[in-house]
Amino acid sequence: MSISHDRRSFLQSSAAIGAGGLAFLSDLPEVRAADAKLDKDLVAFAPDIEPLVRLIEDTGRDKLLEEIGSRIKKGLAYRELLAGLLLAGVRNVQPRPNVGFKFHSVLVVNSAHQAALAGPDNERWLPIFWALDNFKSAQATNLKESGWRMRPTDESKVPTAQKARFDFTTAMDNWDVEAADATVAGLARAATKGELFDLFAKYGSRDFRDIGHKIIYVCNAFRTLEVIGWHHAEPVLRSLTYALLKHDGKNPAKEDLEPDRPGRKNTERITKAVFPRRATDRPNPNVTLELVKSLRTATADTIGGEVATLITSGEASPRFLWDGLFLGAGELLMRQPGIVGLHTLTTLNALHYAARTTGNADLCKLLLLQGASFLPMFREAMKARGKVGEMKIDELGGRKEAIKFSVRDVYAELSRDKETAARTALTVLQGRPNAAKELIDEGRRLIFMKGTDAHDYKFSTSVMEDAAFVSPAWRNHFLAASVFWLKGSETPDAPLVKRTRAALA
């Protein structure tokens, strides 16, 4: 796999950091051979990464950043650290009872990585060190809640390569956790990356439990594996399978439950509909805007049917339908900036990534329909959390004052009033063609400096990536809506920043 310019620059900067020493840490012990011996009741990782995972697991939270800083200066590679971080989370944090909460320590690894690659050279370690500290917090919570740790695969139940796919899909269709755990090990050893991605994207998007975290985990896991290497895939896919089979007590295979209905109806639509070989690529702003309006009142079922009809007619390109979904999600965030509202956008980011990654045309369409159906379900979930505003993203306007606003003004205002900050952002974006990059760069820098929660990294990484895919006609409105969950410049710096810099000094 070729290394991108950004990633090459990152690895070079990492090597540069490693040129120095850290005298006050010189007395810390190295990992000894005995330290790598693993409890026989725990899943084992590859010999080249196991000692680092043990170091991350066993070092106290108050010492881990300093220890890792010392290792970096002695030659620890960025990619190796990323692998150790993900695998430590996979082995030590259970994706139950929710694929969220403490499990964000696993979900956020790719987001931290993406943020690091896109960030300024001198701040690129901050997201990774934040994620290390976040893992230690999740590890402690997991220990308190259940003490769960991933066990070795039961090799006696692993199917042959010829049977692995059939046995895995049967277990997943039946929501059979025990059978799926054994069969995914066989599948990981036999299937190609493309086959694995399509299967997991299908099962990760089939239900609305855990407000999108399932498909988010699918995409973040696969994206991280592309960086750290596919020889680490089996334990990651076992964790992922366990997460995707989370339900609320009743076996979904034997029930007609609300979280499963859109997936079943949309699968039926894909199966029965005749889609044109090639949809029009003509811009159709009316289609986008009408979809935004429909999302304000439509049910999950009706909007799925509406989008399916638009595709089958050949009059609407999926690109412009995705525009409508991104804008609809941004509008929901504006109406209620909170935990549910932000997940409209992080979930769409994952569904859109999966749609542009898969080579399966039917799955690509299904992911679009699921994105449409999920938004009304998010809307209803928001109502259960309190008042939902009435702002409309297409009616968002710029500031009226005869003042030349700057990106700095956007983030200063954000600390005081989100709506005014969004209108300031729109004014800046409409006034200068290159302002979008400046707005994104400053937003990312403030996350590095002031981010304290996994959602800060997940959300900012998602919207900053998706802005490039939104049509120019709507991009400014999308970015302006996104400031409702970014960090204002007057927010205090995160305490971890100072400690990270000291660890790398």
MOZI-V204362 format. One record per backbone hydrogen bond with DSSP energy under -0.5 kcal/mol. CO is the residue of the C=O (numbers start at 1). NH is the residue of the N-H. Records with the same first field share a line. If there is no record, write none. Layout:
BEGIN
CO=NH ; NH
END
This chain:
BEGIN
2=4
4=8
5=9
6=10
7=11
8=12
9=13
10=14
11=15
12=16
13=17
14=18
16=19
17=20
22=25
23=26
25=28
30=32
32=35 ; 36
33=36
34=37
39=42
46=49 ; 50
47=51
49=53
50=54
51=55
52=56
53=57
54=58
55=59
60=63 ; 64
61=65
63=67
64=68
65=69
66=70
67=71
68=72
69=73
70=74
71=76
72=75
77=81
78=82
79=83
80=84
81=85
82=86
83=87
84=88
85=89
86=90
87=91
88=92
89=93
91=150
94=96
98=100
100=103
101=104
102=105
103=106 ; 107
104=108
106=109
107=111
108=112
109=113
110=114
111=115
112=116
113=117
114=118
115=119
120=123
121=124
123=126
125=129
126=130
127=131
128=132
129=133
130=134
131=135
132=136
133=137
134=138
135=139
136=140
137=141
138=142
139=143
140=144
141=145
142=146 ; 147
150=43
153=155
154=157
155=158
160=163 ; 164
161=165
163=167
164=168
165=169
166=170
167=171
168=172
169=173
170=174
171=176
172=175
175=177
176=180
177=181
178=182
179=183
180=184
181=185
182=186
183=187
184=188
185=189
186=190
187=190 ; 191
192=196
193=197
194=198
195=199
196=200
197=201
198=202
199=203
200=204
201=205
203=206
204=215
208=211
209=212 ; 214
210=213
212=216
213=217
214=218
215=219
216=220
217=221
218=222
219=223
220=224
221=225
222=226
223=227
224=227 ; 228
225=229
229=232
230=233
232=236
233=237
234=238
235=239
236=240
237=241
238=242
239=243
240=244
241=245
243=246
250=252
251=254
252=255
255=257
257=260 ; 261
258=261 ; 262
259=208
260=264
261=265
262=266
263=267
264=268
265=269
266=270
267=271
268=272
269=273
273=275
284=287 ; 288
285=289
286=290
287=291
288=292
289=293
290=294
291=295
292=296
293=296
294=297 ; 298
299=303
300=304
301=305
302=306
303=307
304=308
305=309
306=310
307=311
308=312
309=313
310=315 ; 316
311=314
314=280
315=317
317=320 ; 321
318=322
319=323
320=324
321=325
322=326
323=327
324=328
325=329
326=330
327=331
328=332
329=333
330=334
331=335
332=336
335=389
336=338
338=342
339=343
340=344
341=344 ; 345
342=345 ; 346
343=347
344=348
345=349
346=350
347=351
348=352
349=353
350=354
351=355
352=356
353=357
354=358
359=361
360=364
361=365
362=366
363=367
364=368
365=369
366=370
367=371
368=372
369=373
370=374
371=375
372=376
373=377
374=378
375=379
376=380
377=381
378=382
379=383
380=384
382=385
383=386
392=395
393=396
401=403
403=405
406=410
407=411
408=412
409=413
410=414
411=415 ; 489 ; 490
412=415
413=416 ; 417
417=421
418=422
419=423
420=424
421=425
422=426
423=399 ; 427
424=428
425=429
426=430
427=431
428=432
432=435
434=438
435=439
436=440
437=441
438=442
439=443
440=444
441=445
442=446
443=447
444=448
445=449
446=450
447=451
449=494
453=456 ; 457
454=458
455=459
456=460
457=461
458=462
459=463
460=464
461=465
462=466
463=467
465=468
466=469 ; 470
471=474 ; 475
472=476
474=478
475=479
476=480
477=481
478=482
479=483
480=483
481=484
482=485
483=486
488=491
494=497 ; 498
495=499
496=500
497=501
498=502
499=503
500=504
501=505
502=505
END
